[in-house]
Amino acid sequence: MFRDRRDAGRVLAGQLQHFRGRDDVVVLALPRGGVPVGYEVATELGAPLDVFLVRKLGVPGHSELAMGAIASGGVVVLNDDVVRGLNISSEDIEGVAEEEGRELERRERAYRDGRSMPDLTGKTAIVVDDGLATGASMRAAVQALRRLRPGRIVVAVPAAPASTCRELAAEVDEIVCATTPSPFYAVGAAYWDFTQTTDDDVRELLREASGSRVERLSSR
């Protein structure tokens, strides 16, 4: 078990050493719980840290059922089977996407302090979260991220079921699952301290990561 998310990030970074010191690597953390993990990974690898936000698009009247997702950069991914199977109109899709898009933009502003999404073209994007269960959010993030044309997509998490890791491995260039507990009960079960990460925590870690990277670059 990991002490907390920061501890998990340090362990995960140890399995990502082949990316250390490379200029083409960007660490993207899924807020909020993925940010403390991503902070440690980015610090150890000497890579920039940013967030990649994903919001589920729920079926109207059945919001727990996902018909797609919207992600950073305004990328929309739809589950065609659900859309066609439930005969969801384009107007309904647009309405939900606009609503979730406003919340995504609010979080983008809150977390980035006006900074724009980094250019990922040709870069190696390491997408980090504090763990995976079904992998649905990560899968949506990967589909959305692919449209921003990174050179490689790497998924890295401290804990996940072996089956989820195998499924995601077919969709990305590389996957690193530090631990695959069996049986897998929940992501939180892999941590002694799984206290909720706050918006303030996210902002502070992003500021610290940016400041530390500027110091490292200026000392070269």
C-alpha positions as CSV (number, residue, x, y, z in Angstrom):
1,M,0.0,0.0,0.0
2,F,1.1,3.6,-0.6
3,R,1.2,6.1,2.2
4,D,-0.5,8.8,0.1
5,R,-0.7,10.1,-3.4
6,R,2.7,11.8,-3.2
7,D,4.3,8.5,-2.1
8,A,2.5,6.7,-5.0
9,G,3.9,9.2,-7.4
10,R,7.5,8.7,-6.3
11,V,7.1,4.9,-6.7
12,L,5.5,5.4,-10.1
13,A,8.3,7.7,-11.2
14,G,10.8,4.9,-10.4
15,Q,9.1,2.9,-13.2
16,L,9.3,5.7,-15.7
17,Q,13.0,6.5,-15.5
18,H,13.5,5.8,-19.2
19,F,11.7,9.2,-19.8
20,R,13.9,11.1,-17.4
21,G,15.6,14.3,-18.7
22,R,13.9,14.1,-22.2
23,D,12.8,17.4,-23.8
24,D,9.8,15.9,-25.5
25,V,7.9,14.6,-22.4
26,V,4.9,16.3,-20.9
27,V,3.2,14.9,-17.8
28,L,-0.6,15.4,-17.8
29,A,-2.5,14.7,-14.6
30,L,-6.2,14.0,-14.4
31,P,-7.7,16.3,-11.7
32,R,-8.0,16.2,-8.9
33,G,-6.5,13.1,-7.4
34,G,-4.0,12.5,-10.2
35,V,-2.2,15.9,-9.6
36,P,-0.2,15.0,-6.5
37,V,0.8,11.8,-8.2
38,G,1.7,13.6,-11.4
39,Y,3.7,16.3,-9.4
40,E,6.1,13.7,-8.1
41,V,6.4,12.0,-11.5
42,A,7.1,15.3,-13.3
43,T,9.6,16.5,-10.7
44,E,11.5,13.2,-10.8
45,L,11.6,13.2,-14.7
46,G,12.3,16.9,-15.0
47,A,9.3,17.3,-17.2
48,P,6.6,20.0,-17.3
49,L,3.3,19.2,-15.4
50,D,-0.2,20.2,-16.6
51,V,-3.7,19.0,-16.1
52,F,-5.9,17.2,-18.7
53,L,-9.6,17.6,-17.8
54,V,-12.3,15.2,-18.7
55,R,-16.0,15.6,-18.1
56,K,-18.5,12.9,-18.7
57,L,-21.5,13.7,-21.1
58,G,-24.4,12.0,-19.4
59,V,-27.5,10.9,-21.3
60,P,-30.4,13.4,-20.7
61,G,-32.6,12.0,-17.9
62,H,-30.0,9.3,-17.2
63,S,-26.9,11.3,-16.3
64,E,-25.1,8.3,-14.8
65,L,-25.0,6.7,-18.3
66,A,-22.2,8.2,-20.4
67,M,-22.8,9.0,-24.0
68,G,-19.4,10.6,-24.4
69,A,-17.0,13.0,-22.8
70,I,-15.5,16.4,-23.3
71,A,-11.9,17.1,-22.6
72,S,-9.2,19.8,-22.4
73,G,-8.8,21.6,-25.7
74,G,-12.6,21.4,-26.4
75,V,-12.3,17.9,-27.7
76,V,-15.6,15.9,-27.7
77,V,-15.6,12.1,-27.9
78,L,-19.0,10.3,-28.4
79,N,-20.0,6.8,-27.7
80,D,-21.7,6.1,-31.0
81,D,-23.4,2.9,-29.8
82,V,-25.1,4.7,-26.9
83,V,-26.1,7.7,-29.1
84,R,-27.5,5.5,-31.9
85,G,-29.1,2.9,-29.5
86,L,-31.0,5.6,-27.6
87,N,-31.6,7.8,-30.6
88,I,-30.1,10.8,-28.9
89,S,-30.6,14.0,-31.0
90,S,-27.7,16.3,-32.0
91,E,-29.6,19.1,-30.1
92,D,-29.5,17.0,-26.9
93,I,-25.8,16.3,-27.3
94,E,-25.0,19.9,-27.9
95,G,-27.0,21.0,-24.8
96,V,-25.2,18.6,-22.5
97,A,-21.8,19.4,-24.1
98,E,-22.3,23.1,-23.6
99,E,-23.2,22.6,-20.0
100,E,-20.3,20.3,-19.2
101,G,-18.1,22.5,-21.4
102,R,-18.8,25.5,-19.1
103,E,-17.8,23.5,-16.1
104,L,-14.7,22.3,-17.8
105,E,-13.7,25.8,-18.8
106,R,-14.3,27.0,-15.2
107,R,-11.9,24.3,-13.9
108,E,-9.4,25.1,-16.7
109,R,-9.4,28.8,-15.5
110,A,-9.2,27.8,-11.9
111,Y,-6.3,25.4,-12.3
112,R,-4.3,27.1,-15.1
113,D,-4.4,30.7,-14.0
114,G,-4.8,31.9,-17.6
115,R,-2.1,29.6,-19.0
116,S,-3.0,27.9,-22.3
117,M,-3.1,24.2,-23.0
118,P,0.5,23.1,-23.9
119,D,1.2,22.2,-27.6
120,L,1.3,18.4,-27.5
121,T,2.1,17.9,-31.2
122,G,4.8,15.2,-31.5
123,K,5.4,15.1,-27.8
124,T,5.3,12.1,-25.5
125,A,2.3,12.6,-23.2
126,I,2.4,10.7,-19.9
127,V,-1.2,10.7,-18.6
128,V,-1.3,10.1,-14.8
129,D,-4.1,9.4,-12.4
130,D,-4.1,8.1,-8.8
131,G,-5.5,4.8,-10.0
132,L,-7.9,3.1,-12.3
133,A,-11.0,1.0,-11.7
134,T,-13.0,0.5,-14.9
135,G,-10.7,2.9,-16.8
136,A,-13.6,4.7,-18.4
137,S,-12.3,8.2,-17.6
138,M,-8.8,7.4,-18.7
139,R,-10.1,5.8,-21.9
140,A,-12.0,9.0,-22.7
141,A,-9.0,11.1,-21.9
142,V,-6.8,9.0,-24.2
143,Q,-9.3,9.3,-27.1
144,A,-9.5,13.0,-26.6
145,L,-5.8,13.4,-26.2
146,R,-5.1,11.5,-29.5
147,R,-6.8,14.3,-31.4
148,L,-4.2,16.8,-30.1
149,R,-1.6,14.7,-32.1
150,P,1.0,13.7,-29.5
151,G,3.8,11.5,-30.8
152,R,3.2,8.9,-28.1
153,I,0.7,8.4,-25.3
154,V,1.8,6.7,-22.1
155,V,-0.7,5.9,-19.3
156,A,0.8,5.6,-15.8
157,V,-1.0,4.8,-12.6
158,P,0.0,3.5,-9.2
159,A,-2.8,0.9,-8.9
160,A,-5.3,-0.8,-11.2
161,P,-6.8,-4.2,-11.9
162,A,-4.7,-6.3,-14.2
163,S,-7.6,-6.6,-16.6
164,T,-8.0,-2.9,-16.9
165,C,-4.3,-2.5,-17.6
166,R,-4.5,-5.1,-20.3
167,E,-7.5,-3.5,-22.0
168,L,-5.9,0.0,-22.0
169,A,-2.6,-1.4,-23.3
170,A,-4.3,-2.0,-26.6
171,E,-5.2,1.6,-26.9
172,V,-2.0,3.4,-26.0
173,D,1.7,3.2,-26.8
174,E,2.8,2.2,-23.3
175,I,1.1,1.6,-20.0
176,V,2.7,1.5,-16.6
177,C,0.7,0.1,-13.7
178,A,2.9,0.1,-10.6
179,T,0.7,-2.4,-8.7
180,T,-2.2,-4.6,-9.8
181,P,-3.8,-5.8,-6.5
182,S,-5.9,-9.0,-6.7
183,P,-8.7,-8.9,-5.8
184,F,-9.1,-5.2,-6.7
185,Y,-11.7,-3.5,-4.5
186,A,-11.3,0.2,-5.1
187,V,-8.5,2.7,-5.9
188,G,-8.7,4.0,-2.3
189,A,-7.9,0.6,-0.9
190,A,-4.3,1.0,-2.3
191,Y,-3.7,4.0,0.0
192,W,-3.3,4.5,3.8
193,D,-4.3,8.1,3.3
194,F,-6.8,8.8,0.5
195,T,-7.9,12.2,1.6
196,Q,-9.7,14.2,-1.1
197,T,-7.5,16.5,-3.2
198,T,-8.9,20.0,-3.3
199,D,-8.9,22.7,-6.0
200,D,-6.5,24.7,-3.9
201,D,-4.2,21.6,-3.7
202,V,-4.2,21.3,-7.5
203,R,-3.4,25.0,-8.0
204,E,-0.6,25.0,-5.5
205,L,1.0,21.9,-6.9
206,L,0.8,23.2,-10.5
207,R,2.4,26.5,-9.3
208,E,5.2,24.6,-7.5
209,A,5.9,22.4,-10.5
210,S,6.1,25.4,-12.8
211,G,8.4,27.3,-10.4
212,S,10.7,24.3,-9.8
213,R,11.0,23.6,-13.5
214,V,12.0,27.3,-14.2
215,E,14.7,27.0,-11.6
216,R,16.0,23.7,-13.1
217,L,16.1,25.2,-16.6
218,S,17.8,28.4,-15.5
219,S,20.5,26.4,-13.6
220,R,21.6,24.4,-16.7
